[in-house]
Amino acid sequence: MNGEHKLTSLKNLETGTIKIGASSTITKYFLVNHIAKFHNEFPNIDISVTNNLTKNLISDLKKGSIDILVVNLPMEIDDDLTITPCTKLHDSFAGNLQYKNQIKEPISLKDLVENYPIITQKEPSNTRSFLNNLMNTNNIKFHPKFDIVSYGLIKDFAKAGLGIAYITKEFAKEELNNNLLFEIPIKEKIPKRGLGIVLPKNMICSFATEKLIEIIKNDSK
């Protein structure tokens, strides 16, 4: 393949590779549908997905091992990277029917964490950091009953009645819609979060990466 032909193939998305970095949670509950749409439109593009801690993925992005990184916001980054918000997230606490029947009126965060077992993601994670900051802002000493890495297991523990889980509602739609989990009313307002696309500053994206970013942004509006 000569240079001109290769460039034309890249522009037409007939060949190429996208290397994506994200947590397993973001990949499963957010990226899969966007990747599927991209793949249906451009089946000849190879896609590589790396799941790891955000700090490790940032290192991979800087080294060029991945092309694009999708992360939970808010997040502080180096000056040589850029973040583009792509969707909003809404956090909440949720339990099974047992806890729904126990907590029928809005409860304060302090009363919740002092009187009920809390299930959260294990440190370090952006979601856990956000929750820790929320507790600190409200002057609450926070020691969860269950620290779990897997977001799926957090929901499973909550469904089994082991405690009240800190969840992202967009990632627990199935459980909430099917009444497997119920949102626990909290007196304090939990700030909105989001997801963002991280890229090296001044980097020229491949045609394939640009198209994937376009799909993510358009579908997330």
Salt bridges, closest charged atoms under 4 A:
ASP60 OD1 - LYS63 NZ 3.86
ASP78 OD2 - LYS62 NZ 1.97
ASP91 OD2 - ARG193 NE 2.63
GLU114 OE2 - LYS110 NZ 2.79
ASP147 OD1 - ARG128 NH1 2.53
ASP156 OD1 - LYS159 NZ 3.40
GLU170 OE2 - HIS90 ND1 2.56
GLU175 OE2 - LYS155 NZ 3.26
GLU183 OE2 - LYS169 NZ 3.55
GLU214 OE2 - LYS211 NZ 3.08
ASP219 OD2 - HIS34 ND1 3.72
ASP219 OD1 - LYS37 NZ 3.03
